[in-house]
């Protein structure tokens, strides 16, 4: 199925919003719809579009899958309450972590997250509410990477020949699918979202599970979550498209107090990009890298090695899993 791209330079945000609001109303009719909010700019823009279209007939959920950054679920719910949108926080941590247990293959991990989201959690919400539609923030780059076989994005179905109605029991509405990230930011700003949201750096659908190489456990998630807090604090003033901390699987040889220590390795990635199709590593100052490394190895138990990725996309990708 071919998707006609609307580039950021061609985009008229107000016209786009009016057209998508009308399209959502037409598709949903007089029924209810479920909305999937993750707190990123894509899902936040869809939330505001859907709320504008459906009002109280929209049921917005933030699924706490146990894979999010520190305090992200609570902060997102509070932000949208200020914007007049009620968001229900649903605790599904055990469900996701059970689904990920024992899995190390990157694609299998993504598939476990996908099935748990769409078949189990949202499938249950749709059945209980009587809704027939799920709204989500799929963008064109998600489709491109999935169809090209680079990596399976958790929110792409029809382009792979998967009918959500048959697979999960409901239809999926994707208002942003003609846009890339730079276009979505313009729409989000026009919808009245604060700069903290429309300028927010991308965060993967599988969340921190995409930043743990190997098995995803509560302990390993807690560690990468702690490192993420440090990385985002130290890189907050860097003008970059995206940055992240990644936990490697193998133990590496290190030294502590004159003794050999088989410890953990953290990889930092920081990217310059416009729309995520291509990217180059940000040329961070040595002092920035040095402070990052010093904080991570001194504050995070067990870490003995911190590296910085210098490969471009392609052949690398922005996320590691």
C-alpha positions in Angstrom: 0.0 0.0 0.0 1.6 3.3 -1.1 1.6 6.2 1.3 1.7 9.7 -0.2 4.3 11.7 1.9 3.6 15.2 3.1 7.0 16.8 3.7 7.5 19.4 6.4 8.1 22.1 3.8 4.8 21.3 2.1 2.8 20.9 5.3 0.1 23.4 6.3 -0.4 22.3 10.0 -3.8 24.0 10.5 -5.2 22.4 7.3 -3.8 19.0 8.2 -5.3 19.2 11.6 -8.8 20.1 10.2 -8.6 17.3 7.7 -7.5 14.7 10.2 -10.1 15.7 12.8 -12.8 15.3 10.1 -11.3 11.9 9.0 -11.3 10.6 12.6 -14.9 11.7 13.1 -16.0 10.1 9.9 -14.2 6.8 10.7 -15.3 6.4 14.3 -18.8 7.7 13.7 -20.9 7.8 16.9 -18.9 5.1 18.6 -16.0 5.1 21.1 -12.3 4.9 20.3 -9.3 3.9 22.4 -6.1 6.0 22.2 -2.6 4.8 22.9 -0.5 7.5 24.6 3.2 7.0 25.3 4.3 10.6 26.0 6.3 11.0 22.8 5.6 13.7 20.2 3.9 11.3 17.8 1.4 9.8 20.3 0.9 13.2 22.0 -0.1 14.8 18.7 -2.5 12.0 18.0 -4.0 12.3 21.5 -4.7 16.0 20.9 -6.1 15.4 17.4 -8.3 12.6 18.7 -9.5 14.6 21.7 -10.4 17.5 19.4 -12.3 15.1 17.1 -14.1 12.9 19.7 -14.1 14.6 23.1 -15.5 12.3 25.7 -15.9 9.4 23.2 -12.1 9.0 23.3 -10.6 6.8 26.0 -6.9 7.6 26.4 -4.6 5.1 28.1 -1.0 5.3 29.1 0.2 1.7 29.4 2.8 1.4 32.1 4.7 -1.5 30.6 7.7 -1.3 33.1 9.9 -0.3 30.2 9.6 3.5 30.5 12.1 6.1 31.8 12.1 7.3 35.4 8.7 8.7 36.4 7.6 9.0 32.8 4.1 7.5 33.1 3.1 9.8 36.0 4.6 12.9 34.4 2.8 12.3 31.2 -0.6 11.7 32.9 -0.1 15.0 34.8 0.8 17.0 31.8 -2.2 16.0 29.8 -4.5 16.7 32.8 -3.2 20.2 32.6 -4.2 20.2 28.9 -7.7 19.1 29.7 -7.3 15.5 28.6 -8.0 12.7 31.1 -5.5 9.8 30.7 -5.9 6.6 32.6 -2.7 5.0 33.7 -2.8 1.2 33.4 -0.3 -1.0 35.2 0.7 -3.8 32.9 4.4 -4.2 34.0 4.1 -7.9 35.0 2.4 -8.8 31.7 5.2 -7.2 29.6 8.1 -8.5 31.6 6.6 -12.0 31.6 6.3 -11.8 27.8 10.0 -10.7 27.5 11.4 -13.3 29.9 14.2 -15.4 28.4 14.1 -13.6 25.0 17.4 -12.3 23.6 16.8 -12.0 19.9 16.1 -8.3 18.9 13.2 -9.1 16.6 11.6 -11.6 19.0 11.8 -8.9 21.7 10.0 -6.4 19.5 7.4 -9.0 18.6 6.8 -9.8 22.3 6.2 -6.2 23.0 3.9 -5.9 19.9 1.8 -8.9 20.8 1.4 -7.9 24.4 0.4 -4.3 23.5 -2.0 -5.0 20.7 -3.4 -8.5 21.3 -3.4 -8.7 25.1 -3.6 -5.2 26.6 -5.4 -3.1 24.0 -7.4 -6.1 22.8 -8.8 -6.4 26.3 -9.5 -2.7 26.6 -11.3 -2.6 23.3 -13.4 -5.6 24.2 -14.3 -4.2 27.6 -15.2 -0.8 26.3 -17.0 -1.8 23.1 -14.7 0.4 21.0 -13.9 -0.6 17.5 -10.9 1.6 16.8 -7.5 2.3 18.3 -5.7 5.5 17.5 -1.9 5.5 17.4 1.1 7.7 16.3 2.6 5.7 13.5 4.7 7.9 11.2 6.2 7.3 7.7 9.7 6.5 9.0 8.3 3.7 11.0 6.7 2.2 7.9 9.8 2.7 5.8 12.1 0.9 8.2 9.7 -2.0 8.7 9.0 -2.6 5.1 12.7 -2.3 4.2 13.4 -5.0 6.7 15.8 -2.8 8.8 13.8 -3.4 12.0 10.2 -4.3 12.8 8.6 -1.2 14.3 6.0 -2.4 16.8 3.2 -0.2 15.4 3.3 -1.2 11.7 0.8 -3.8 10.4 -1.1 -3.2 7.2 2.1 -2.6 5.2 3.2 -6.1 6.2 -0.1 -7.6 5.1 -1.4 -7.9 8.7 -5.1 -7.0 9.1 -5.5 -5.6 12.7 -9.2 -6.4 12.6 -8.5 -10.1 12.0 -5.4 -10.2 14.2 -6.6 -8.2 17.2 -10.3 -7.5 16.8 -10.3 -3.8 16.0 -9.3 -1.3 13.4 -6.2 1.0 13.8 -6.4 4.7 12.8 -3.0 6.4 12.0 -3.5 10.1 11.5 0.2 10.9 11.1 1.3 8.2 8.7 2.0 10.6 5.9 4.5 12.7 8.0 8.0 12.3 9.3 9.2 13.6 12.6 9.9 17.2 11.5 6.3 17.4 10.2 4.8 15.9 13.3 6.6 18.5 15.4 4.9 21.3 13.4 1.5 19.7 13.9 2.1 19.2 17.6 3.0 22.8 18.1 -0.1 23.9 16.1 -2.2 21.7 18.4 -1.1 23.7 21.4 1.3 21.2 22.9 4.1 22.7 24.9 7.7 22.9 23.6 8.7 20.2 26.1 6.5 17.8 24.0 6.8 19.0 20.4 10.6 19.3 20.7 10.9 16.0 22.7 13.5 13.7 21.3 12.3 10.3 19.8 11.8 7.4 22.1 11.3 3.8 20.7 8.0 1.9 20.9 9.6 -0.9 22.8 11.0 1.8 25.2 14.0 0.8 27.3 13.7 -2.8 26.0 15.3 -1.4 22.8 18.3 -0.3 24.9 19.0 -3.6 26.7 21.1 -6.0 24.6 20.2 -9.5 25.7 17.4 -10.5 28.1 15.2 -7.8 29.5 14.8 -8.2 33.3 13.7 -5.9 36.1 17.2 -5.6 37.3 18.7 -4.8 33.9 15.9 -2.3 33.2 16.5 -0.6 36.5 20.2 -0.2 35.6 19.6 1.2 32.1 16.9 3.5 33.6 19.4 4.9 36.1 22.1 5.4 33.3 19.4 7.1 31.1 18.8 9.7 33.9 22.5 10.5 33.9 22.8 10.6 30.1 19.8 12.8 29.6 20.9 15.2 32.3 24.4 15.6 31.0 23.3 15.9 27.3 20.3 18.1 27.9 22.0 21.2 26.5 23.4 19.4 23.5 21.6 20.3 20.2 21.1 16.8 19.0 18.2 14.8 17.4 18.4 12.0 19.9 20.7 10.5 22.6 20.6 7.3 24.6 22.3 4.9 26.9 22.6 1.2 26.0 23.4 -1.8 28.3 25.5 -4.4 26.6 25.1 -8.1 27.4 28.6 -9.5 28.0 30.6 -8.8 31.1 33.9 -7.0 30.4 37.1 -7.0 32.3 37.7 -4.0 34.5 39.6 -3.0 37.7 38.4 -1.7 41.1 40.6 -1.1 44.1 43.5 -2.9 42.4 41.4 -6.0 41.8 40.0 -7.5 38.6 36.3 -6.8 38.2 34.1 -8.4 35.5 31.7 -5.6 35.1 29.1 -4.1 32.8 29.5 -2.0 29.6 27.4 1.0 28.8 27.3 2.5 25.2 26.3 6.1 24.7 24.8 7.2 21.3 24.1 10.7 20.3 22.7 11.6 16.9 22.4 14.5 14.5 19.5 14.0 12.1 16.4 15.7 10.6 14.0 12.9 10.0 15.7 9.8 11.3 16.3 8.3 7.9 20.0 9.1 8.1 22.0 10.2 11.0 25.6 11.1 12.0 27.1 10.9 15.5 27.2 14.2 17.3 30.7 15.5 17.7 30.6 15.8 21.5 33.3 17.7 23.3 35.8 15.4 25.1 34.9 17.1 28.4 31.2 16.1 28.0 32.2 12.5 27.3 34.6 12.5 30.2 32.0 13.7 32.7 29.4 11.2 31.3 31.8 8.3 31.8 32.9 9.5 35.3 29.3 9.8 36.5 28.2 6.5 35.1 31.1 4.4 36.5 30.9 6.0 39.9 27.1 6.2 40.3 25.9 3.0 38.7 26.9 -0.2 40.5 28.8 -2.7 38.4 29.7 -0.5 35.4 33.4 -0.6 34.4 33.3 0.5 30.8 31.6 3.4 28.9 31.9 3.7 25.1 30.6 6.2 22.5 29.3 5.1 19.1 30.9 6.8 16.1 29.3 4.8 13.2 26.8 6.6 11.0 23.2 5.6 10.0 23.5 3.6 7.8 25.0 1.1 8.4 24.2 1.6 12.0 20.7 2.4 13.3 19.8 4.9 15.9 18.5 2.3 18.4 20.6 -0.8 19.1 17.8 -3.3 19.3 
